[in-house]
Amino acid sequence: MKGTAIALASCMFLGLETAFAKVLLRHMSPLAIAAFSTLFAAIVLVFILELEHKVWELWRLNRRELAVLFVVSLVSGMAAQVLYVTGLRESTASNAVLLTRLNSLLIAIFGIVFLRERLRVNHVVGAVLMLGGILVIATRQFSVEIQPQSGDLLLLLAAVCWASANILMKKYLSHVPPEIIVVGYNGFAGLVLLTLVADELPGTLTAEAITYLAGMILLVSVIGRYLWYWAFEHTSACNVGLASLTIPLFGILYSIILLGEALSPYQLFGGALILGGLVVVEYQQICHVDTEHRLKRHHPHP
């Protein structure tokens, strides 16, 4: 249950990305936002966590660990971002929400197939409820028709990249401190993205853009990703993947608070399904904790 709680806390911060990006898109391209936020997040985190010590820890990783970290950075931080941005330009927002959230389901499936994690009935029921909630939100309670678009395949490939990278990290880097993973991930991915968008970087930034970019760096790229990788140390990839289905719910909440968007009935209904699904996913853990509490109360240790 602790791991899922950490994953949920991570989703609370990662959910800020949509609201921050909506403001930043007025000032720079999507890839420029990704490049700035990832690279500067690595720099900020290194300074926060002692420059020499953390860089030394990063380079003390063995060759396989460094290779996996580099692959994870390229697949998730660079390839998935490029696929997502390119696909979004050739698809609808509804399709993008549905296809990219398949990332969460793919993490759970890949965890079962490649990490031999156990699939329980509550996982299946919870996933169906949460995906149903996302479908309600994406289609505005089925008032918007979902039609195939030319960019859908790219969005699906982006979801596959994100899920594959997380499974690689869980399998080979779960023993590595999460702050080291975040430093390496953001550093490698940021440098690669920066070379791709060198011609798109803005000359000057307004106070608004600087404020939201700082929020993106500190809250999303540093705290959100740190908690995300930390969650993998305490629970299964299946649980983390299913918990991440709450990100759209937090995204809607922040859009209402920060951007003044109106809350619609279909968002409330979809949000209720997502939260209900999360409770179902955690049902067995909640019962287990409650049972342990009762046993300790009636049979205290000497």
C-alpha positions as CSV (number, residue, x, y, z in Angstrom):
1,M,0.0,0.0,0.0
2,K,3.0,2.3,0.7
3,G,4.2,2.0,-2.9
4,T,0.8,2.8,-4.3
5,A,0.5,5.9,-2.0
6,I,3.9,7.1,-3.3
7,A,2.8,6.5,-6.9
8,L,-0.4,8.4,-6.3
9,A,1.7,11.3,-4.8
10,S,3.8,11.2,-7.9
11,C,0.7,11.4,-10.1
12,M,-0.4,14.5,-8.1
13,F,2.7,16.3,-9.3
14,L,2.9,14.8,-12.8
15,G,-0.7,16.0,-13.3
16,L,0.5,19.5,-13.1
17,E,2.3,19.1,-16.5
18,T,-0.8,19.7,-18.6
19,A,-1.7,23.0,-17.0
20,F,1.9,24.2,-17.0
21,A,2.4,23.1,-20.6
22,K,-0.8,25.0,-21.8
23,V,0.7,28.2,-20.5
24,L,4.2,27.5,-21.8
25,L,3.0,26.6,-25.3
26,R,2.3,30.3,-25.7
27,H,6.0,31.0,-25.5
28,M,7.8,27.9,-26.9
29,S,7.4,24.7,-28.8
30,P,6.5,21.4,-27.1
31,L,9.9,19.9,-27.6
32,A,11.6,23.0,-26.4
33,I,9.5,22.7,-23.2
34,A,10.6,19.1,-22.8
35,A,14.3,19.9,-23.4
36,F,14.3,22.8,-20.9
37,S,12.4,21.0,-18.2
38,T,14.4,17.7,-18.3
39,L,17.9,19.3,-18.6
40,F,17.4,21.9,-16.0
41,A,15.8,19.4,-13.7
42,A,19.0,17.4,-13.8
43,I,21.1,20.4,-13.0
44,V,18.8,21.6,-10.2
45,L,18.7,18.1,-8.6
46,V,22.5,17.7,-8.8
47,F,23.0,21.0,-6.9
48,I,20.3,20.1,-4.4
49,L,21.8,16.7,-3.7
50,E,25.5,17.8,-3.6
51,L,27.2,18.2,-6.9
52,E,30.3,16.0,-6.6
53,H,28.7,13.3,-4.5
54,K,25.8,12.6,-6.9
55,V,27.8,12.8,-10.1
56,W,30.3,10.4,-8.6
57,E,27.5,8.0,-7.7
58,L,26.1,8.2,-11.2
59,W,29.4,7.3,-12.7
60,R,29.9,4.5,-10.2
61,L,27.1,2.5,-11.8
62,N,28.4,-0.5,-13.7
63,R,28.3,-0.6,-17.5
64,R,25.0,-2.5,-17.7
65,E,23.3,-0.1,-15.3
66,L,24.6,3.0,-17.2
67,A,23.6,1.4,-20.5
68,V,20.1,0.7,-19.2
69,L,19.8,4.2,-17.8
70,F,20.9,5.7,-21.1
71,V,18.4,3.5,-23.1
72,V,15.6,4.4,-20.7
73,S,16.4,8.1,-21.2
74,L,16.5,7.8,-25.0
75,V,13.3,5.6,-25.2
76,S,11.2,7.5,-22.6
77,G,12.7,11.0,-22.5
78,M,13.5,11.5,-26.2
79,A,11.8,8.9,-28.5
80,A,8.5,8.9,-26.7
81,Q,8.4,12.7,-26.5
82,V,9.1,13.1,-30.2
83,L,6.5,10.5,-31.1
84,Y,3.9,12.1,-28.8
85,V,4.4,15.6,-30.1
86,T,4.4,14.5,-33.7
87,G,1.4,12.3,-33.2
88,L,-0.6,15.0,-31.3
89,R,-0.3,17.3,-34.3
90,E,-2.0,14.7,-36.5
91,S,-4.6,13.5,-34.0
92,T,-7.3,14.8,-31.7
93,A,-7.1,15.6,-28.0
94,S,-9.5,12.8,-27.2
95,N,-7.5,10.2,-29.1
96,A,-4.3,11.5,-27.4
97,V,-5.8,11.1,-23.9
98,L,-7.0,7.5,-24.6
99,L,-3.9,6.3,-26.4
100,T,-1.2,7.8,-24.2
101,R,-3.0,6.5,-21.0
102,L,-2.6,3.0,-22.5
103,N,0.9,3.5,-21.2
104,S,-0.5,2.8,-17.7
105,L,-2.2,-0.4,-18.8
106,L,0.9,-1.5,-20.8
107,I,3.1,-1.1,-17.7
108,A,0.7,-3.4,-15.8
109,I,0.7,-6.0,-18.6
110,F,4.4,-5.9,-19.2
111,G,5.0,-6.3,-15.5
112,I,2.9,-9.4,-15.5
113,V,4.6,-10.8,-18.6
114,F,8.2,-9.8,-18.1
115,L,8.5,-9.4,-14.4
116,R,6.1,-12.3,-13.6
117,E,4.0,-10.2,-11.3
118,R,0.7,-11.6,-10.1
119,L,-2.5,-10.5,-11.7
120,R,-5.5,-10.4,-9.3
121,V,-9.2,-10.0,-9.9
122,N,-9.2,-6.6,-8.2
123,H,-6.5,-5.4,-10.7
124,V,-8.7,-6.3,-13.6
125,V,-11.9,-4.8,-12.2
126,G,-10.1,-1.6,-11.0
127,A,-8.4,-1.2,-14.4
128,V,-11.8,-1.5,-16.3
129,L,-13.3,1.2,-14.0
130,M,-10.4,3.5,-14.4
131,L,-10.2,3.1,-18.2
132,G,-13.9,3.6,-18.3
133,G,-13.5,6.9,-16.4
134,I,-10.8,8.1,-18.8
135,L,-13.1,7.1,-21.8
136,V,-15.9,9.2,-20.3
137,I,-13.6,12.2,-19.8
138,A,-11.9,11.9,-23.3
139,T,-15.3,11.6,-25.1
140,R,-17.1,14.1,-22.9
141,Q,-19.5,11.3,-21.8
142,F,-19.6,9.8,-25.3
143,S,-20.7,13.1,-26.9
144,V,-17.5,13.2,-29.0
145,E,-17.0,10.4,-31.5
146,I,-13.6,8.6,-31.4
147,Q,-12.3,8.4,-35.0
148,P,-9.0,7.0,-36.1
149,Q,-6.5,9.7,-37.0
150,S,-3.2,9.5,-38.9
151,G,-1.2,10.3,-35.7
152,D,-2.8,7.6,-33.6
153,L,-0.1,5.0,-34.4
154,L,2.6,7.5,-33.2
155,L,0.7,8.1,-30.0
156,L,0.4,4.4,-29.4
157,L,4.1,3.9,-30.1
158,A,4.8,6.7,-27.5
159,A,2.8,4.8,-24.9
160,V,4.7,1.6,-25.7
161,C,8.0,3.5,-25.3
162,W,7.0,4.9,-21.9
163,A,5.9,1.5,-20.7
164,S,8.9,-0.4,-22.0
165,A,11.3,2.1,-20.4
166,N,9.6,1.8,-17.0
167,I,9.8,-2.0,-17.1
168,L,13.5,-1.8,-18.0
169,M,14.0,0.5,-15.0
170,K,12.1,-1.7,-12.7
171,K,14.0,-4.9,-13.8
172,Y,17.5,-3.5,-13.8
173,L,17.6,-0.3,-11.8
174,S,15.2,-0.9,-8.9
175,H,18.2,-1.0,-6.5
176,V,19.6,2.3,-7.7
177,P,18.6,5.3,-5.6
178,P,15.7,7.2,-7.3
179,E,17.5,10.5,-7.2
180,I,20.4,9.0,-9.3
181,I,17.9,7.7,-11.9
182,V,16.3,11.1,-12.1
183,V,19.6,12.9,-12.5
184,G,20.8,10.5,-15.2
185,Y,17.4,10.3,-17.0
186,N,16.9,14.1,-17.2
187,G,20.5,14.7,-18.0
188,F,20.8,12.3,-20.9
189,A,17.3,13.0,-22.3
190,G,17.7,16.8,-21.9
191,L,21.0,16.9,-23.8
192,V,19.6,14.9,-26.7
193,L,16.4,16.9,-26.9
194,L,18.3,20.2,-26.7
195,T,20.2,19.2,-29.9
196,L,16.9,18.5,-31.6
197,V,15.4,21.9,-30.8
198,A,18.4,24.2,-31.0
199,D,16.7,26.3,-33.7
200,E,13.4,26.5,-31.7
201,L,14.7,28.0,-28.4
202,P,13.2,31.3,-27.5
203,G,15.4,34.3,-27.3
204,T,13.8,35.8,-24.2
205,L,11.1,34.6,-21.8
206,T,8.4,36.6,-20.0
207,A,8.0,36.5,-16.2
208,E,5.0,34.2,-16.7
209,A,6.9,31.7,-18.8
210,I,9.8,31.7,-16.3
211,T,7.4,31.0,-13.4
212,Y,5.7,28.1,-15.1
213,L,8.9,26.7,-16.5
214,A,10.3,26.7,-12.9
215,G,7.2,24.9,-11.7
216,M,7.6,22.4,-14.5
217,I,11.2,21.8,-13.6
218,L,10.8,21.6,-9.8
219,L,7.4,20.1,-9.3
220,V,7.0,17.8,-12.4
221,S,10.5,16.9,-13.6
222,V,12.2,16.7,-10.1
223,I,9.6,15.9,-7.5
224,G,7.1,14.0,-9.7
225,R,9.7,11.8,-11.4
226,Y,11.6,11.2,-8.1
227,L,8.4,9.9,-6.4
228,W,7.6,7.9,-9.6
229,Y,10.9,6.0,-9.5
230,W,10.7,5.7,-5.7
231,A,7.3,4.0,-6.0
232,F,8.8,1.2,-8.2
233,E,11.0,0.3,-5.2
234,H,8.0,-0.3,-2.9
235,T,5.4,-1.9,-5.1
236,S,4.9,-3.8,-8.3
237,A,5.0,-2.2,-11.8
238,C,1.3,-3.3,-12.2
239,N,0.2,-1.2,-9.2
240,V,2.3,1.8,-10.3
241,G,0.9,1.6,-13.8
242,L,-2.7,1.4,-12.6
243,A,-2.2,4.3,-10.2
244,S,-0.9,6.4,-13.0
245,L,-4.4,6.3,-14.6
246,T,-5.3,9.1,-12.0
247,I,-3.0,11.6,-13.8
248,P,-5.8,12.9,-16.1
249,L,-8.0,13.4,-13.0
250,F,-5.3,15.6,-11.4
251,G,-4.7,17.3,-14.7
252,I,-8.4,18.3,-14.8
253,L,-8.3,19.5,-11.2
254,Y,-5.2,21.7,-11.8
255,S,-6.7,23.1,-15.0
256,I,-9.7,24.3,-13.0
257,I,-7.6,25.8,-10.2
258,L,-4.8,27.3,-12.3
259,L,-6.4,28.1,-15.6
260,G,-10.0,28.8,-14.5
261,E,-11.6,26.1,-16.6
262,A,-15.1,25.0,-15.7
263,L,-15.8,21.6,-14.1
264,S,-18.3,19.6,-16.2
265,P,-20.6,16.8,-15.0
266,Y,-18.9,14.3,-17.3
267,Q,-15.6,15.1,-15.6
268,L,-17.1,14.4,-12.2
269,F,-18.5,11.1,-13.4
270,G,-15.3,10.1,-15.0
271,G,-13.3,11.1,-12.0
272,A,-15.5,9.1,-9.7
273,L,-14.9,6.0,-11.9
274,I,-11.1,6.6,-11.7
275,L,-11.1,7.0,-8.0
276,G,-13.4,4.0,-7.6
277,G,-11.1,1.9,-9.7
278,L,-8.1,2.9,-7.6
279,V,-9.9,1.8,-4.4
280,V,-10.7,-1.5,-6.0
281,V,-7.1,-2.0,-7.1
282,E,-6.0,-1.3,-3.5
283,Y,-8.8,-3.3,-1.9
284,Q,-6.8,-6.4,-1.1
285,Q,-4.0,-4.3,0.4
286,I,-6.4,-2.3,2.5
287,C,-8.0,-5.5,3.9
288,H,-4.5,-6.9,4.6
289,V,-3.5,-3.8,6.6
290,D,-6.8,-3.9,8.5
291,T,-6.4,-7.6,9.3
292,E,-2.8,-7.0,10.6
293,H,-4.0,-4.1,12.7
294,R,-6.7,-6.3,14.3
295,L,-4.3,-9.1,15.0
296,K,-1.8,-6.7,16.6
297,R,-4.6,-5.2,18.7
298,H,-5.8,-8.6,20.0
299,H,-2.4,-10.4,20.1
300,P,0.2,-7.7,20.9
301,H,3.8,-8.7,20.8
302,P,5.4,-9.3,24.3
